[in-house]
Amino acid sequence: MPMPNKIESDSRKLLGRLRDTMAEEAKGQERLDKITLLISSTIGTEVCSIYLLRDSETLELCATQGLELDAVHQTRMRIGEGLVGSVAKKNKVINTADAPSYPGFRYMPETGEERFSSFLGLPIQRLGELLGVLVVQSKTAREFNTDEIYALEVVAMVLAEMAELGAFVSEESGLKALHQQSILIRGSVAQEGATKGNVWLHEPRVVVTNLVSDDPEAEISRLEEAVQELRNHVDQMLEKNRQMDKEQAEILEAYKMFANSRGWMKRMVTDINSGLSAEAAVDKEQSSARARLGQVTDPYMRDRLHDLDDLSNRLLRILTGQGKETGASMPQNPILVASNIGPAELLDYGRTLKGIVLEEGSVGSHATIVARALAIPLVIHAQNITAEALNGDEVLVDGEQGLVHLRPDESVSSAFKDKIAMEAKAQERYSAIRHLPANTRDNSKVNLLMNAGLMADLPSLDSSGAEGVGLFRTELQFLIRNQMPKRSELSAMYKRVMDAAGGKTVVFRSLDIGSDKVLSYMPNVEEPNPALGWRAIRVGFDKPGILRMQLQALLRAAEGRPLSIMFPFIAQTSEFDFAKLEMEKAKERELKLGHKVPKKISIGAMLETPSLAFESDNFFQEVDFLSIGGNDLKQFFFAADRENELVRKRYDTLNLSFLDFLQMIVDKCEKNNTKLSFCGEDAGRPVEALCLAAIGIKTLSMRPASIGPVKNILLKSDLGAVKKIIDKARIDGETSVRKKIIQYMAAN
């Protein structure tokens, strides 16, 4: 309902006075004191208090009109403690005529608040992020009416924006302004490594500086023009992409629905009539959507609120003229911070980035694949990082633990600096053994290969000491494009890879798409469980033209040199037979065209499904080599989705049931003289690599940075002794050998 004209007028007066107060030259505390006096006198209450977050768990009374002044910067409470703490915890308004009787009330004797019966507390928040609590109190026992609550909600929103601009710094108390506080954010590991640098926002947050307006008609006109431009833009996107898939169409239709929402527009007009500028009204509605988002569990509704959030950002950019290009210069040692990012955009940044932090993403996403290829530390699921960070902020990224330290204090920076220095020292030590063979103390030779997916990876062949490329991911060349690459383009790229390898073996994995690796120019198939669905070689069955084109490109790239190719996600012999037959067809076609083909072609399969381990000896004799895809095999063995943070870390590679399963594969390969390797994250972890080698997997493929640490451990170890530890643990009925192997490594 529209507010009465009187309330709109009073609200505009209050906001105008607030703006004038903020424009005055004054220190932080003096400014806060004036604000509380202004609000209490305008609203007509004896008390107005502002509580701000001192840290993520503590509120501090920072200014008051009406309570004891000695309590300022002395009174603190935990989130959830008392009525003020309850407002903060629930992110909701508390309005009561009898505060002492209200559930959760806590008496603070130092404030002198026992004289006041009525209590109204509102969260001060921006984009769903709590900054503090605004409180008014009076002696008269009454509940505050809807209009009063609305007026104070508008004031709280303006206060949030002022906090955003650093207006609440209190030099005397040492309370830090928003975006000056040191923050620890816990995310998930996607690419290991530790690095420090400065924030570079992929899509800088829109900063609203024009908060208050005395001319609502002009602001409403600005809003209507901006909304119409937004609607036109959404219509153009729909028109331009008539052939889009169902999911993309649904997203744009949702955008269109919100852009044409009368309720959304009506609420923003009401906010403008209360005294806000057009962009402040949009920002207020966006904050409300963010607050609701945090309390919604239904996935569909969360997606719709995300749509509204994104639409608000677009509208704010139109109103403020702040595009993605802000004119800011990329800082030295940039750490990319984003909600999410596509592989092509990430490749545009290339190796200029020192690290990446994403709010979304997954361990198998496109961005993760590129980050691994570029050997850039990556932390995903870092909640609220885009709201917390500003361009240039110092940030520490711990890809080993999945931690992000934003604006770290001196002690954290010092400890992290020591950690990076230790890693650098270790890398120097590893470089000294770079060209040594990985021979163990009992004279077992282990072959250490590297994983790759870009031309930029190939220099690591020499610098890491890798003996070859055990896995070259060919899907990256498909993922970073907006259309299917041509055969000639792929052939030229594969040739450059083989040339750069300088005669060392490169094992090309055929196109592994599907699941979380979706091509924008192919239909996006909706599946209840994509990891078990239409992916990898299964796509090749239904789209044989793509597979043939890629095989022809590989044959031409080889120019007669030996070629090794393996097919992913083979679950049974018939699938391998299909793939092998396609290779034969491609070879015959090349010969007919007069092209040179390799004299030796090694055709292998990735063992990623438990079913393949139980195939007959005939299969093991037919295949030239097998590569265990440890990441997928482990998730299917334990029935634990590796994208699910709730379960993926619960299951241990060194669980004896899994090691026994791997041992069965090793024995079968030895019986049939089948070459075997292990490819996956576990191959690059020293403890796991040692156990894999001990049970007989003597070829390991990993990211280049892992080769040094793994080789260092192997050179100092006796595989026979490690195998005895594993065998004894099995006899003793233990479930995992991790503890015993770590003890062995420490002793040796």
C-alpha positions in Angstrom: 0.0 0.0 0.0 1.3 3.5 -0.8 2.3 5.5 2.3 0.2 8.5 3.2 1.6 11.8 1.9 2.4 13.0 5.4 4.5 9.9 6.1 6.2 10.3 2.7 7.0 14.0 3.5 8.3 13.2 7.0 10.4 10.4 5.6 11.9 12.7 3.0 12.6 15.3 5.6 14.4 12.7 7.8 16.5 11.5 4.9 17.3 15.0 3.8 18.5 15.9 7.3 20.4 12.6 7.4 22.1 13.5 4.2 23.0 17.0 5.4 24.4 15.5 8.6 26.6 13.1 6.7 27.9 15.9 4.5 29.2 17.9 7.5 32.8 17.6 8.4 33.0 15.5 11.6 34.8 12.5 13.0 33.2 9.1 12.9 31.9 9.2 16.5 30.6 12.7 16.3 28.8 11.8 13.1 27.2 8.8 14.7 26.0 10.8 17.7 24.4 13.4 15.4 22.6 10.6 13.5 21.1 9.1 16.6 19.9 12.5 17.9 18.4 13.3 14.5 16.5 10.0 14.3 15.1 10.1 17.9 14.0 13.7 17.6 12.4 13.2 14.2 10.6 9.9 15.1 9.7 11.2 18.5 11.3 8.6 20.8 13.4 9.0 23.9 16.1 6.6 22.6 17.8 5.8 19.4 20.9 3.5 19.4 23.1 2.1 16.7 24.8 -1.3 17.3 27.4 -2.4 14.7 29.2 -5.7 14.2 32.6 -5.6 15.8 33.3 -9.1 14.4 31.2 -11.9 12.8 29.8 -12.8 16.3 29.7 -9.6 18.3 27.6 -6.5 18.3 28.9 -3.3 20.0 26.9 -0.3 21.1 28.5 2.5 19.0 26.2 5.4 19.5 23.1 6.3 21.5 20.7 9.1 22.2 18.9 8.4 25.5 20.9 5.5 27.0 23.9 6.0 29.3 26.8 7.5 27.3 29.3 5.5 29.4 27.9 2.3 27.8 29.0 3.4 24.3 31.8 1.0 23.1 31.6 -0.8 26.4 28.3 -2.7 25.9 28.7 -5.8 23.7 26.6 -8.8 23.0 26.8 -12.0 21.0 24.6 -12.6 17.9 21.4 -14.1 19.3 21.9 -12.5 22.8 19.1 -10.3 24.1 16.6 -8.5 21.8 19.3 -6.7 19.8 21.2 -10.0 19.3 17.9 -11.7 18.2 17.2 -9.0 15.6 20.7 -9.7 14.2 20.4 -13.5 14.3 17.0 -13.7 12.7 17.5 -10.7 10.5 14.0 -9.6 11.3 12.3 -6.7 13.0 11.3 -7.0 16.7 8.5 -4.7 17.8 7.1 -4.9 21.3 5.3 -2.7 23.8 6.8 -4.6 26.8 10.5 -5.3 26.1 11.3 -6.9 29.5 8.5 -9.5 29.0 9.6 -10.3 25.4 11.2 -13.8 25.0 15.0 -13.5 25.0 15.2 -10.1 26.7 18.5 -9.5 28.5 18.8 -6.6 30.9 22.0 -4.5 30.5 22.3 -2.4 33.7 25.1 -0.2 32.4 22.8 1.2 29.6 20.0 2.4 31.9 17.4 1.0 29.5 15.2 -0.3 32.4 13.2 3.0 32.1 12.0 2.2 28.6 9.2 -0.2 27.8 8.7 0.0 24.1 11.4 -1.5 21.8 11.8 -1.5 18.0 14.9 -3.1 16.5 15.6 -3.4 12.8 18.6 -5.0 11.0 21.0 -2.7 9.2 21.9 -4.8 6.2 23.2 -4.4 2.7 22.5 -7.1 0.0 21.4 -9.5 2.7 24.6 -9.0 4.7 24.1 -7.9 8.3 26.1 -4.8 9.4 24.3 -4.0 12.6 21.1 -3.1 14.4 19.1 0.1 14.6 17.0 0.5 17.8 14.5 3.0 19.0 12.9 2.9 22.5 10.4 4.9 24.5 8.9 5.0 28.0 5.4 4.8 26.7 4.2 1.2 26.4 3.2 0.9 22.7 4.0 -0.9 19.6 5.3 1.1 16.7 3.0 1.4 13.7 3.6 0.2 10.1 4.4 3.6 8.8 7.0 4.2 11.6 8.6 0.8 10.9 8.7 1.5 7.2 10.4 4.9 7.7 13.0 3.4 9.9 13.6 0.5 7.5 14.4 3.2 4.9 16.7 4.9 7.3 18.5 1.6 8.1 19.0 1.0 4.5 20.7 4.5 4.1 22.8 3.8 7.2 23.9 0.5 5.6 25.1 2.4 2.5 26.8 5.0 4.7 28.6 2.1 6.4 29.6 0.8 3.0 31.2 4.2 2.3 33.3 4.0 5.5 31.2 6.6 7.4 31.1 4.7 10.6 34.8 4.6 11.5 35.3 5.4 15.1 38.9 6.5 15.7 38.4 6.4 19.5 37.0 2.9 19.8 39.1 1.2 17.1 35.9 -0.2 15.6 36.6 -0.9 11.9 34.4 0.2 9.1 32.8 -2.3 6.8 35.4 -3.5 4.2 38.2 -2.7 6.6 37.7 -5.8 8.8 39.8 -8.9 8.6 37.6 -11.7 7.4 38.2 -15.5 7.2 36.1 -17.3 4.6 35.9 -21.1 4.5 35.4 -22.6 1.1 36.3 -25.8 -0.7 39.6 -26.9 -2.3 39.4 -27.0 -6.1 43.1 -26.5 -7.0 45.8 -26.7 -4.4 48.5 -24.1 -3.7 49.0 -21.1 -1.5 49.3 -17.6 -2.8 48.9 -13.9 -1.7 47.9 -10.9 -3.7 45.2 -8.3 -4.2 41.5 -8.6 -5.1 40.5 -8.1 -8.7 36.7 -8.3 -9.0 35.5 -10.0 -12.2 32.3 -8.0 -12.0 32.8 -5.1 -9.6 29.9 -4.5 -7.3 27.8 -1.4 -8.1 28.4 1.3 -5.4 25.4 3.5 -4.7 26.6 7.0 -3.7 23.4 9.0 -4.5 21.1 7.8 -1.7 18.6 10.6 -1.1 16.5 12.7 -3.4 14.3 15.8 -2.9 12.6 15.3 -6.3 10.6 12.0 -6.3 9.0 12.7 -9.6 12.3 13.0 -11.4 13.6 9.8 -9.7 10.5 7.9 -10.6 11.0 9.0 -14.2 14.6 7.9 -14.1 13.6 4.5 -12.7 10.9 4.0 -15.4 13.3 4.8 -18.2 15.9 2.4 -16.7 13.4 -0.4 -16.3 12.1 0.1 -19.8 15.7 -0.2 -21.1 16.2 -3.3 -19.0 13.0 -4.8 -20.4 14.1 -4.0 -24.0 17.4 -5.7 -23.3 15.8 -8.9 -22.0 13.4 -8.9 -25.1 16.4 -8.5 -27.4 18.2 -11.4 -25.7 15.1 -13.6 -26.2 14.8 -12.5 -29.8 18.5 -13.0 -30.5 18.5 -16.5 -29.1 15.3 -18.1 -30.5 17.1 -21.4 -30.9 18.4 -21.5 -27.3 17.9 -24.6 -25.2 15.1 -25.0 -22.7 17.1 -24.0 -19.7 18.4 -20.8 -21.2 14.9 -19.8 -22.3 13.5 -20.4 -18.9 16.1 -18.1 -17.3 15.4 -15.3 -19.7 11.6 -15.8 -19.3 12.1 -15.5 -15.6 14.1 -12.3 -16.1 11.3 -11.0 -18.3 8.7 -11.9 -15.7 10.6 -10.0 -13.0 11.4 -7.0 -15.3 7.6 -6.7 -15.9 6.6 -7.3 -12.3 4.2 -4.6 -11.1 4.8 -5.4 -7.5 8.6 -4.9 -7.8 8.1 -1.6 -9.6 5.4 -0.5 -7.0 7.7 -1.2 -4.1 10.5 0.8 -5.6 8.2 3.8 -6.4 7.1 3.7 -2.7 10.7 3.8 -1.6 11.4 6.8 -3.9 8.4 8.6 -2.5 9.8 8.1 1.0 12.9 10.1 0.0 15.3 7.6 -1.7 17.0 8.0 -5.0 16.1 5.6 -7.8 19.3 3.6 -7.4 18.9 3.5 -3.6 15.3 2.2 -4.1 16.6 -0.6 -6.3 19.4 -1.4 -3.8 16.8 -1.6 -1.0 14.7 -4.1 -2.9 17.8 -6.1 -3.8 18.8 -6.2 -0.1 15.3 -7.5 0.8 15.6 -10.2 -1.9 19.0 -11.2 -0.6 17.7 -11.5 3.0 14.8 -13.7 1.7 17.3 -15.8 -0.3 19.2 -16.7 2.9 16.0 -18.2 4.4 14.6 -20.1 1.4 15.4 -23.8 1.2 13.4 -24.6 -1.9 15.9 -24.8 -4.9 13.4 -23.4 -7.4 12.6 -20.3 -5.2 16.3 -19.8 -4.5 16.9 -19.7 -8.3 14.1 -17.2 -8.8 15.5 -14.9 -6.1 19.0 -15.3 -7.7 17.3 -14.1 -10.9 15.9 -11.0 -9.2 19.3 -10.3 -7.6 21.0 -10.5 -11.0 18.2 -8.3 -12.6 18.7 -5.7 -9.8 22.4 -5.6 -10.6 21.7 -5.0 -14.3 19.2 -2.2 -13.4 21.7 -0.6 -11.0 24.3 -0.5 -13.8 21.9 1.2 -16.1 21.0 3.8 -13.4 24.5 4.5 -12.2 26.3 4.1 -15.5 28.7 1.7 -13.8 29.5 -1.0 -16.3 31.9 -3.9 -15.8 34.7 -1.7 -16.9 35.2 0.7 -14.0 38.5 2.2 -15.2 40.3 0.6 -12.3 43.7 -0.8 -13.0 44.4 -4.5 -12.3 46.5 -4.7 -9.2 49.9 -6.4 -8.9 49.5 -10.1 -8.1 45.8 -10.2 -8.9 43.5 -12.7 -7.2 40.4 -13.0 -9.2 37.2 -12.9 -7.1 33.8 -13.7 -8.8 30.5 -15.4 -8.3 31.4 -17.8 -11.1 33.3 -17.6 -14.4 33.4 -19.4 -17.7 36.5 -21.1 -19.1 36.9 -18.7 -22.0 36.8 -15.7 -19.7 39.3 -17.4 -17.3 41.7 -18.1 -20.2 41.5 -14.5 -21.2 43.2 -13.7 -17.9 45.7 -16.5 -18.3 48.7 -16.7 -16.1 48.4 -13.1 -15.0 46.3 -14.4 -12.1 47.9 -15.5 -8.9 44.8 -17.2 -7.5 41.0 -17.5 -8.0 38.2 -17.4 -5.4 34.6 -18.2 -6.5 31.3 -18.1 -4.6 30.0 -21.0 -6.7 31.8 -23.5 -8.9 32.5 -27.2 -8.4 35.6 -29.5 -8.3 34.8 -30.6 -11.8 33.6 -27.3 -13.3 35.0 -25.7 -16.4 36.8 -23.0 -14.3 38.4 -25.7 -12.1 39.7 -27.6 -15.2 41.3 -24.4 -16.6 42.7 -23.4 -13.1 44.3 -26.8 -12.8 45.7 -26.5 -16.3 47.1 -23.1 -15.5 48.3 -24.3 -12.0 46.5 -21.4 -10.3 45.3 -22.0 -6.7 41.5 -22.0 -6.6 39.0 -22.0 -3.7 35.3 -22.4 -4.5 32.1 -22.1 -2.4 33.6 -19.0 -0.7 30.3 -17.5 0.5 29.7 -13.7 0.2 33.2 -13.0 -1.0 32.0 -10.7 -3.8 30.0 -8.7 -1.3 32.9 -8.5 1.2 35.8 -7.7 -1.1 36.8 -4.5 -2.9 39.3 -4.1 -5.7 42.8 -3.9 -4.3 42.0 -5.6 -0.9 44.9 -7.8 0.3 43.9 -11.4 0.2 45.5 -14.7 1.1 44.3 -17.9 -0.7 45.1 -21.2 0.9 44.2 -23.8 -1.7 45.4 -26.6 0.5 42.8 -26.0 3.2 40.1 -24.1 1.2 40.6 -20.9 3.2 40.5 -17.3 2.1 41.9 -14.5 4.4 40.5 -11.2 3.3 42.3 -8.1 4.6 44.3 -10.3 7.0 45.9 -8.8 10.1 49.6 -8.7 10.5 50.0 -12.0 12.4 48.0 -13.9 9.8 50.0 -12.3 6.9 53.3 -13.1 8.7 52.4 -16.8 9.2 51.1 -17.1 5.6 54.3 -15.5 4.3 56.3 -18.2 6.2 54.1 -20.9 4.7 54.7 -19.6 1.1 58.5 -19.3 1.8 58.6 -22.9 3.1 56.8 -24.1 -0.1 59.2 -22.1 -2.3 62.1 -23.6 -0.4 60.7 -27.1 -0.9 60.3 -26.4 -4.6 64.0 -25.4 -4.8 64.8 -28.8 -3.2 62.5 -30.5 -5.7 64.2 -28.8 -8.7 67.5 -30.4 -7.6 65.9 -33.9 -8.1 64.0 -32.9 -11.2 65.9 -35.0 -13.7 66.5 -37.9 -11.4 64.5 -41.1 -12.1 62.0 -41.9 -9.4 63.8 -45.0 -8.2 62.9 -46.1 -4.7 65.3 -47.4 -2.1 64.5 -51.0 -3.0 65.2 -50.2 -6.7 61.6 -50.0 -7.9 61.2 -47.6 -10.8 58.0 -45.4 -10.8 57.1 -43.4 -13.9 55.8 -39.9 -13.1 53.8 -38.3 -15.8 51.9 -35.0 -15.9 48.3 -34.0 -16.7 47.7 -31.2 -19.3 45.0 -29.6 -21.3 46.5 -26.5 -22.8 49.6 -25.6 -24.9 50.6 -23.5 -21.9 51.1 -26.7 -19.9 53.8 -28.2 -22.1 56.8 -26.2 -20.7 56.1 -27.9 -17.4 57.3 -31.2 -19.0 60.9 -30.0 -18.5 60.5 -27.8 -15.4 58.7 -30.5 -13.4 60.8 -33.4 -14.5 57.7 -35.3 -15.9 58.6 -38.2 -18.2 55.6 -37.5 -20.5 51.9 -36.5 -20.5 49.8 -39.2 -19.0 46.5 -37.4 -19.7 45.9 -34.6 -22.2 42.3 -33.3 -21.7 41.0 -32.5 -25.2 37.7 -31.1 -24.1 39.1 -27.7 -23.2 39.4 -26.8 -26.8 35.7 -27.4 -27.1 34.6 -25.8 -23.9 36.2 -22.4 -24.5 34.5 -21.8 -27.8 31.0 -20.7 -28.8 30.9 -23.1 -31.7 32.3 -26.5 -32.7 36.0 -26.3 -33.5 37.0 -27.3 -37.0 39.0 -30.5 -37.7 41.9 -28.4 -39.1 42.0 -26.3 -36.0 42.2 -29.3 -33.7 44.8 -31.0 -35.9 47.0 -28.0 -35.8 46.7 -27.7 -32.0 47.4 -31.4 -31.4 50.4 -31.2 -33.7 51.8 -28.3 -31.6 51.3 -30.4 -28.4 53.2 -33.3 -29.9 56.0 -31.0 -31.2 56.3 -29.4 -27.8 56.6 -32.8 -26.1 59.8 -33.4 -28.0 59.4 -37.1 -28.5 58.0 -37.8 -25.0 54.7 -39.7 -24.9 51.5 -37.8 -24.9 48.3 -39.7 -24.1 45.3 -37.9 -25.6 42.0 -38.6 -23.9 39.1 -38.3 -26.4 36.4 -35.8 -25.8 35.1 -36.1 -22.2 32.0 -33.9 -22.1 28.7 -34.2 -20.3 28.0 -34.3 -16.6 29.3 -30.9 -15.4 31.1 -30.2 -18.7 28.4 -28.9 -21.1 29.1 -27.3 -24.5 27.1 -24.1 -25.1 26.5 -25.1 -28.7 25.1 -28.6 -28.0 21.7 -29.4 -26.5 21.8 -29.4 -22.7 20.2 -32.7 -21.7 18.4 -32.4 -18.3 19.3 -35.5 -16.3 18.5 -36.4 -12.7 22.1 -37.6 -12.1 24.4 -36.2 -14.8 27.5 -38.0 -13.3 25.9 -41.3 -14.2 24.3 -40.1 -17.4 25.0 -39.0 -21.0 28.7 -38.2 -20.9 32.2 -39.1 -22.3 32.1 -42.1 -24.7 28.3 -42.3 -24.3 28.1 -39.0 -26.2 30.3 -40.5 -28.8 27.8 -43.4 -29.4 25.1 -40.9 -30.2 27.3 -38.3 -31.9 29.8 -40.4 -33.8 30.5 -37.6 -36.2 32.2 -35.6 -33.4 34.3 -38.6 -32.3 35.4 -39.4 -35.9 36.3 -35.8 -36.5 38.5 -35.7 -33.4 40.2 -39.0 -34.2 41.0 -37.8 -37.8 42.5 -34.6 -36.3 44.7 -36.7 -34.0 45.9 -39.0 -36.8 46.8 -36.0 -39.0 48.5 -34.3 -36.1 50.8 -37.3 -35.5 52.3 -37.1 -39.0 53.4 -40.7 -38.8 54.7 -40.4 -35.2 53.4 -42.9 -32.5 50.0 -42.0 -31.2 48.4 -42.8 -27.8 44.7 -42.3 -27.3 42.4 -43.4 -24.5 38.6 -43.4 -24.3 36.9 -42.1 -21.1 34.2 -43.7 -19.0 34.3 -47.2 -20.6 31.9 -49.4 -18.6 32.0 -52.6 -20.6 33.9 -54.3 -23.4 31.3 -53.4 -26.1 31.9 -49.7 -25.6 35.7 -50.1 -26.0 35.0 -52.2 -29.1 32.9 -49.4 -30.6 35.6 -46.8 -29.9 38.3 -49.0 -31.3 36.3 -49.7 -34.5 35.8 -45.9 -34.9 39.5 -45.5 -34.7 40.0 -48.2 -37.4 37.4 -46.4 -39.6 39.2 -43.1 -39.2 42.6 -44.7 -40.0 41.2 -46.3 -43.2 39.7 -43.0 -44.3 42.9 -41.2 -43.8 44.8 -43.8 -45.8 42.3 -43.5 -48.7 42.8 -39.7 -48.7 46.5 -40.3 -49.0 47.4 -39.0 -45.5 50.2 -40.4 -43.5 49.1 -42.4 -40.4 51.1 -43.5 -37.4 52.9 -46.9 -37.6 52.1 -47.5 -34.0 48.7 -46.5 -32.4 48.2 -47.4 -28.8 44.5 -47.5 -27.8 43.6 -47.5 -24.2 40.6 -47.0 -21.9 40.0 -45.2 -18.7 38.8 -47.4 -15.9 36.4 -45.1 -14.0 33.6 -47.5 -13.3 33.9 -50.6 -11.1 32.1 -52.7 -13.7 35.2 -52.5 -16.1 37.4 -54.1 -13.4 35.3 -57.2 -13.6 35.5 -57.7 -17.4 37.0 -60.9 -18.8 40.7 -61.5 -19.5 39.9 -61.1 -23.2 39.2 -57.4 -22.6 42.5 -56.9 -20.6 44.4 -58.6 -23.4 42.7 -56.6 -26.1 43.3 -53.1 -24.6 46.8 -51.7 -25.1 46.7 -49.9 -21.7 44.4 -48.9 -18.9 44.4 -45.7 -16.9 42.6 -45.7 -13.6 40.5 -42.5 -13.4 40.8 -42.2 -9.6 38.4 -39.3 -9.1 35.4 -41.0 -10.7 36.3 -44.5 -9.7 36.4 -43.5 -6.0 33.1 -41.7 -6.1 31.4 -44.7 -7.7 33.1 -47.2 -5.4 32.0 -45.4 -2.3 28.7 -44.0 -3.8 29.8 -40.6 -2.7 29.3 -37.7 -5.1 32.7 -35.9 -5.4 30.7 -32.6 -6.0 29.0 -33.0 -2.6 30.9 -31.3 0.2 28.8 -33.2 2.8 30.2 -36.6 1.7 33.1 -36.3 -0.6 35.8 -36.0 2.1 34.3 -38.7 4.2 35.8 -41.6 2.2 39.5 -42.3 2.2 41.6 -43.5 -0.8 43.7 -45.5 1.7 40.7 -47.4 3.0 41.7 -51.0 2.7 38.5 -52.0 0.8 39.4 -49.5 -1.9 43.1 -50.5 -1.9 42.1 -54.2 -2.2 39.9 -53.3 -5.2 42.8 -51.5 -6.8 45.0 -54.5 -6.0 42.6 -56.7 -7.8 42.9 -54.5 -10.9 46.8 -54.6 -10.6 46.8 -58.4 -10.4 44.5 -58.7 -13.4 46.7 -56.4 -15.5 49.9 -58.2 -14.5 48.3 -61.6 -15.4 47.4 -60.3 -18.9 50.5 -58.1 -19.4 48.3 -55.0 -19.6 50.0 -51.6 -19.0 48.4 -49.8 -16.1 48.6 -46.2 -14.8 46.7 -44.1 -12.2 45.4 -40.6 -13.1 43.7 -38.3 -10.6 44.2 -36.1 -7.6 45.4 -38.9 -5.4 48.3 -39.7 -7.7 49.7 -36.2 -6.8 49.4 -36.7 -3.0 52.7 -38.1 -1.6 51.0 -40.5 1.0 48.5 -41.9 -1.6 51.1 -42.0 -4.4 53.4 -44.1 -2.1 50.7 -46.6 -1.4 49.6 -46.8 -5.1 53.2 -47.6 -6.1 53.5 -50.1 -3.3 50.5 -52.2 -4.5 52.0 -52.2 -8.0 50.8 -49.2 -9.9 54.1 -48.0 -11.2 52.9 -45.2 -13.5 51.3 -42.1 -12.0 50.0 -39.1 -13.8 49.4 -35.8 -11.9 49.5 -32.0 -12.0 53.1 -30.8 -12.7 53.5 -29.1 -9.3 52.9 -32.5 -7.6 55.7 -34.3 -9.3 58.5 -32.9 -7.1 56.8 -33.8 -3.7 55.9 -37.3 -4.9 59.3 -38.0 -6.3 60.9 -36.7 -3.1 59.0 -39.3 -1.0 59.5 -42.1 -3.5 63.3 -41.6 -3.5 63.4 -42.0 0.3 61.0 -45.0 0.5 61.1 -48.8 0.3 58.0 -50.0 -1.5 58.5 -53.5 -0.2 58.3 -52.2 3.4 55.3 -50.1 2.6 53.5 -53.2 1.1 54.2 -55.1 4.2 52.6 -52.4 6.3 49.5 -52.5 4.0 49.3 -56.3 4.3 49.7 -56.3 8.0 47.0 -53.7 8.4 44.7 -56.0 6.4 45.5 -58.9 8.7 45.0 -56.8 11.8 41.5 -55.8 10.6 42.2 -52.1 10.2 40.0 -50.0 7.9 42.7 -47.5 6.7 46.5 -47.6 6.4 46.9 -43.8 6.4 48.0 -43.4 10.0 50.6 -46.3 9.7 52.0 -44.9 6.4 52.4 -41.4 7.8 54.2 -43.0 10.8 56.5 -44.8 8.3 57.2 -41.6 6.4 58.0 -39.7 9.6 60.4 -42.4 10.7 62.2 -42.6 7.3 
